[in-house]
Amino acid sequence: MNLSVNRHLARALAAILLCSVAQAKPAFAEPVEDYSGYEPQETCSATALPGTEFLVRYLARKYPGTSYSSTVRSCGSGGTSEHKDGRALDWPMDANNAQHRALVDDFLETLFATDGRGNQHAIARRMGIMYVIWNDHSYSSYNRFEKRDYLSSSCPSRQRCSKTLRHRDHVHISLSRSGAAAQTSYYRARGVESVPVLIPGTVRLDHERTAVVRFEVPATGRTIRSDFKLVRGTTYRIVADGLFRYGAGARVADAACTWTRQGWTAGARLRVNGTNPWSADCEAGRHTHTAYYTAKETDYLRLRLPDDSPADNQGSLTVSILREDLPARTVASRIPAARPEPRPARKNGPSAKALKDERVTVRAASARGTLTERAFRKGRTYKVVVTGTARSGSTVFDGNCVRYAGRFRPQHSFYLPRPDADHLSLFIQGVRISLRVPGSSGSCDGRDHRYVGTFKPVVSGASRVKIWEPFSHQDNAGGLVMKIKEK
């Protein structure tokens, strides 16, 4: 790095990996980390860091019936120990117990195995293991995990040392700063929530040991400030992902681009410490943008989506400080596939008596819609009257409009990559029904919810009347009443 949405979208994007070793092991798309150097304890912490906590759970799940004896140690205790800054744990194991020795052997074999790509000690490196001490021996990353006799200043002679000092009644595991912060690839692949790595004794970001740190920047205009400081003269890679609304209708934007009638055009909105670092790269379908920001002062990072009238805004952007060796796609959200607009029917529907006057209730929860009892006749014209309201999740809509920010609006897209889509519209035979408010030039009837229009069939036969819902119908409720009469 030093180079000196709305409910539907949110629900669909919420496929987040859970922090559980019960899951199938994810494939590692990223290169394995280099061997960690020796990083001694320099600061104190009252709690274990997330990588340490994950490793505790990992051992308990992989080896049922075992536990851990300690993670954090009092800062007032003597000596230097990664226990004091939340980067170490002790796993009780008895070297005189054959079963315990077998479990530890299995664990070490897992850590130090060569992976399918030829990477030695792959899991240990991905976990950020700095060293392991067990049964009079140590295995350290800075010695490429070579098995060595263990003796320390507190234990100069095996004959005079206790089982604990010789690590014959427990396995000691220390993590690197990146591993303990869950910044290495093993934890990232499992969706473990990480913390940034700070330069010891400061609140300055260690950008080399921090792979990624994320922020959610709301569309409300509120400033998001980091808990750490950027370092003066250092250039940081900033990646912003996602879309948000800055008003009703098709007023949708991402970090660098805004939707207009001409498509996605340059219109940067996200500010990084008051500046606009974004380029005018507005390729359709691309809403993950990268910028480089050089800190002018050693100061906190501030992110904001400024807006003088944010009351109608919705959503947020995910902004990451991402290490240079990681592809931007690693922090990009998966945009779900939305149902396309229905297409006009090509084949006649089921035969039935001619439709002269019929009342149809279109249920919002039905993906198939409602089949008319009577048959349309191609070439004839029908009057359509639509009344009532329904819900798509928490969103209220009627025959022609959707309630957004307290008001009914004539156009609303749930799929932000296509802001011009008009979801929750009514279709017959795959043809959108053009509706209006009788006796008014307005598009929406927020009081009576009554609309009229005409329909000319493209085929003959009984036909489906449906609501265009881009995602799931499962949490929809209610329905609209449509009266159809031949003119």
N, C-alpha and C positions, 0 to 999 in steps of 0.2 A: 504494500500500500504506500510506502514511502517512495515516491517517484521523484522528490526534489530534484354494502351496498345495499344495498337494500336487503331485505330479509331473505329473498330467494337466492340471491347471489351469495350472501353470507352463509346460508345453509348449505349450499352446494359446494362452497369453498372450505367447509369445515371438516374435510377429510384429513385430519391431522394424525400423525403417528403417535400412539400412546407410549409412554415410558414404561415398557413392561418386557421382561425377558421371556414371557410366555409366548410372545409373538414369534412368527417365523423370522429367521435372521434376514435382515435386508441386505441386498447386494451393495457393495461399496463401489460407487461410481468415481470416487476421488482417489488420487494417488495416496499411498500410505505415507504417514509422517516420517520425518527423519528421527534418528535416535535423540532423545532428550539429553541435554547436558545436566550437570549437577546444579540444582537450584535450591539452595538451603533456605530454611525458614528465616525470614527477616522481619516479619510483622506478626501480629497476633490476631486471632479471630475467635469469636465465641461460638460459632456454628460451623458445621462441616459444609464444604462447597458441593455443588450439585453433582460433579463427577464422582466425588467420594461417596456421596449418598447413593448414587446409582450403583456403584460397585458393591456397597453393602447389601443392597437388595438383590443384586446379581448373584452373589455368593449364597444368600439365603434361599433363592429360588433354584439355583443350579444344584446345590448340595443341601437338600432338606434335612432338617434336624440340627444344622449348624447355625451359628450366630456370629456376632462380633462382640469384642469386649470393650473396645474404646475407639473413638474417632478423635474428638477434640480433647486437648489437654490444657490444664491451667497455664496461663502465661507466666505465673509466678513459680512454676516448677523449674528445676535446674536444667541446664543444657539447651542445645538447639534441637528441635524436632518439628517435622512437618505436621505432627499432631496439633501443634499450637496454632497453625494457620489453616486448619481444616482440610489438609491435603493427605492425611494418612489414616489408616485403620489397622486394627489388630484382629485377626481371625483366629479364635481359639482352636488349636489343633495340638494333639499330643504326639510327639515324635516316637514315643514308645508304643503307640497304638497302631497296629498294622492297617486297620481300616482308615484311620486318619491319614496315615502316610499315603495310602492309595488315593484318597481324595485330593490331597495336595499335589501329588504327582500328576493327577489328571488336570488340575487347574494349571499347573506350570506347563504341561504339554500343550494345553489350549493356547496359553499366552505366547509360547515361543515357537509354535508351529510355523512352517513356511507355507504361504498361501498359494493358490493356483497360479498366481502371476510370478512366483519365484521370490516374493518378498519374505525375507527371514524375519522371525519374531513379529509377524504382522499384527496380531491382535494386541500384543503388548505395546507396540508403537502406536496403534490407532487409539488405544485406551489412554495413552500418555503415562504409562507405567514408568516411574523413574528408577525405582529399585524395589526388590523383594528380599526379605531376610527370613530364613527358615532353617532350623536344625543345623546351626553352626555354619551356614553358608549364605552368601549374598549373590544376587543376580542384578546387576545394574545396567541401565541403558547406556551409560557413558562408557561402559566396558563391553558393549554389545551383548549383554546378558550372559556373559561367560560365568560359569559356576566357580565361585572363589570361596576360600575359607573366610569365615567372618570372625574378626576380632576388633574390638573397639577400645577406646581409652577407658571406658567403664568396665570393660571385660577383657583384660590383657591375657588372662589365662583361663582355659576351659575348666581346669580343675577347681579354680577358685570362684567360678561364676555360677549363679543360679540358673535354673532352667529358663527363667524369663529373660535374663540378660543374654543367654545363648540362643534365645528364640526356639526353644524346644517344646514350649507349651503354647505357642501361637505363631502365626505367620504375620509379619509386618509388611504392609504395602504402602509405599509412598508414591504419589502422583506428581507429575510436573505441574507447573502453574496452568498450562493450557488444558491438561487432562482434568485437573481438579475443577476447573471452571466449565467443564463439558464443552470445550471449544475444539476438541479433536474429532476426527471423522467418525469414530465409533459412536459417540454420543449424538452427533449431528444426524447420522443415518437413522437413529432411533427417536428423533424428535425430542431429545432431552432438553429441557429449558436451561440455557446457559447463562453465564454472567460474564461481563468483560473482564479481561485481565488488566490489572493496573500495575504501573511501575511501583515496586515495593516502597512503602513509606510515603506515597503521593496519591493524588486523585487523578493522575494523568494516565491516559489510555496507553497500554502497551500494544501498539498496532501490529507488531510482528507475532505476538502470541495470541492475539484475538482474531479468530477467523471471521466471526460475524457477530454483530450486535444489532438488534432490531428495535424499532420504535413504531408505534401506531400514531399517525398524525391525523387528527379528526378534521372534518370539513367545517367545523364550527368556528375556525379562526383562532382557536386556542394555541398558544405557543407550547411546544413540547421541549423540555430542556433535559439534557443528559445529566447523569450523576457524576460523570467523569469530565475531565478537560482534554481538549485537543491540544497538541503541542505546536507551538509557534514554528512556522517554516516547514512543517510536515504536510505532505499532500495525502489526502484520504479519498478513497474510492467510495462514492455514495451511490447506492442503487435504490431507486424508488419504484414500487410496484403497485398496480391496482388502479381503480377508477372511483370517482366520487361524483355526487350531484352538487351543483352549486345553484340549483333552482329547479323549478318544475319543468315538465316536458323533456326536451332533448338537451337540456343544459347539463352536459356531462363532460368531465375532463380527467386527465391524468396529471402526472407531475409536470410534463412538458408540453402537452397538446390539449386542444379543446375541440369538441365536435361543433361543426358548422354545417350549413347546407352543402358546402363544397366537400365535406368529409372532415377528416382529422387534420387540423392545421396548427401551426405553431402558436402557442399561447400559454407559455410557462406560468405555473401558479405556485408551485412549491418553492419556498424561500429557505435557504441554508444560511444561517447567521445573517439574515437580511439581504443576501445576494441571490442572484439568479444564475446558477452554474450550468443550466440545461441547454443542450443544443436543439436546433429545430429539426429533429428527426422524428417525423410523424407518420411512419409506415402503418398502414391499416392493419389491425389485428395485433399490434405490438404495443404493450402498455407497461413494459419494464424498461426504465431508462437509467443510464449510467452517466454520472458526472464526476469530476475531480475537483476537490476543494482543498486549497492550501490555507491553513490557519494563519491569519495575520498576527494573532496574539495567542498565548496560552490561555484558553478560556473554554467554557462549556459550549457544547453544541446546542444550537437552538433551531428548531424546525417549525414552520408555520405555513398554513394555507390561508393567506389573508383574504378577507371578504368584508366589505362594509355592511352587507345585509345578509348574515348567515342563517337567518331564521328558517329558510326553506332548504338548507343544505342537509345532505345525508351522506354517510359513509366516511371512509378514511383511506389513507395511503399507508402502506408498509414501507418504511424507509430503513435501509441497512447500511452500516459501514461494513464493507465486504473486502476481505483480503484479496490482493491482486491475483493470486493463483487459483481462485475459485470462480467458476463461471457464474455469470449473472443469473442463469436459469436455476441455480441452486436456491435462490431466494424468491423466485417467481411463483406466484400462486397458480394453481390449475384452474383455468377458466372452464366451467362446465359447459357441456353441449346443451343448447336450448332447442326446443322444438321449433322448426321453421313455420312460417305462416302457411296455413292450409292452402292447398292447390285446388283449383276448380275441378269438379267431377268430370270424368270422361265417359262414364258408362251410366246408363239409366238405372235408377233405383228400383226397388221391388214394386211390382204392380199393385195397384189399389184403386179404389174409387177416386174420382177426381176431387181434388181439394177445392172446396168452395168457401168454407169458413171453419177454421180449426184453432183451438187454443193449445199451446205447447208450453210445458214447463221445462226449462233448461237448467238442469242441476249443475252447480258449480263444481261438485266433487266428481263428476263423470267425465272421464277422458274421452269417451266415445260420443258423448252428447246424447241427444234425444232424437229418435226416429219418428217422423210424422206418421200419423195413421193413414192419411189420405195422400194422393199422388199429385205432384205438380205437373203441369203441362208446359213443355218447352215452348217458348214464343209468347206465352201469356204474361200478364203483369199482375202482381199481388201487392196488396197494401199490408204493411207490417206495423203493428203497434207493440212497443215493448215497455213493460213497467216492472217496478221492484228493484231491490238491491240484493247483493250477495257479498260473500267474503272470499278472498284468496289469502288464507292465513289471517293476518290482522288488517289487510287492506280491503276497504269497502269499495265496491264498484256497482255501477248500474249498467243500463243498456248501451250507453255511449261514453261514459266518463269514469274516471278513477279518482278517489279522494286521496290527495297528497298534501301534506302540511296544512290540514284543516279545510281545504277547499277541493271541490270537484274540478278535475282538469280533463280536457278532451283527448289528450294523448299522454301515454305513460308506458315506458319500457322497463321491464324487470331485468332485462339482459343488457347491462351497461355497455358492452362492446358494440351493441347496435342501438344507440340512443333514439333512432328514428322509428323503431318498432312500436306498434300500438297494441300492446297486450290487453287481454280481457275483453277484446272486441267479439262481436257475434258474427258467426258465419253460417250460411245455409249452402249446401252443396259445395263447400269449400270457397264460397264467394262472400267477401265482407259485405255486411249490410250497412248501407249509408243511412244514418239516422239524423234527425233534427228535432229541435224542440218546437212543437206546434205553437204558432202565434208569436214566435220570438226569433230574433237574430242570433241569440246566444247558442253555444254548443252544448251546454250542460244545464240540466234541470235538477238543482240540488235540493229542491223541496218536494216535488211530486214524483220525480224520476220517471217521467213519461216522455216517450219519443215515438216519432212516426217516420216511416220511410217506405220505399218500394223495392220489390225484388223481381227480377226477371230470370227465371230458371235457365241454366245452361244445359240441363238434361231433364228428362221426364222421370216420374216415379216418386215413390216415398223417399224422403231425404232426411239426412241428419242435420240437426241444428246444434251447434257446439260453441263453446267459449274457447278462445285461443289463450291457453295457459302454457307458458314456455317451459315450466318445470313440472313439479308434482301437483296432482289434484288432491292428494290425500288429506291435506289440512284445509281444504276449501269447505265452505258451508253455504247453505241457502241456494236460491235459484232465481232466475228471471222468468217472467211470464211473457210469452210472445203470442199475440193474436194475429193470425194470417187470414186474409180474405181476398178472394179473387176480385179484381176491379172490373 
